[in-house]
Structure formats: C-alpha cells, structure tokens
Amino acid sequence: MGTYTNNTITEGLRGKIGNLIFRQRGNKTTVYELSARKTALSEKQLAAQLRFADAVQRAKEALLDDTKRKEFEERAKKKGKGSAYTAALSFYLSNPSNINS
C-alpha cells in the first residue's frame, strides 16, 4: 500500500485503473493492488451485496427529495454520522423493508 500527499498527478483520483485501486481519505490518496478472489462468493455474501446495492440506490434516491434530504441531514447531526448520505445508507441498511421512507 502506498500513500501520496500533495501529488498533483493523483490528486482527486479514486476508483480502479487496471489492477490498482485509488481511495481518498481526507487529503490523502491511497493506492492498493487489486487482489484476485480466491473463492466464489457464498449465497449469504451475494445476498449481502444485493442488500447493500439496494440500500445505496434508495439512499441516493431519497437525497434527491429535499424533504428527505433535510431529514437525513438532521439524523446525521443527531447520530454523529458524517453526511446525509451516510445517515440514509445506514437507515436503509438497518431497515431494508422500509421502502417508502
């Protein structure tokens, strides 16, 4: 793992390029090498991935609505979450059957 600070080439870079993964933490860019999966995902892991993807979609959709965005901003402040998105994601992960909230 390598960490770059104040490097104009990697500034703001995140995501996957080839077999390298770039992540942002504060003002630092961290680079990881993509590792090969040794085993196939289990049914429980696949279910967890689908549940997470569903929660992400719901959180993004909820934040497009100004009323829900304000609710999640308040929830984020109250519960010490970093952002309205984090609060929304947490809400939908802990309440997967709550489609209309």
PyMOL commands that set and color helices and strands:
alter all, ss='L'
color gray80, all
select helices_A, chain A and resi 43-64+66-79+84-94
alter helices_A, ss='H'
color red, helices_A
select strands_A, chain A and resi 2-5+15-17+20-25+28-33
alter strands_A, ss='S'
color yellow, strands_A
deselect
rebuild
show_as cartoon
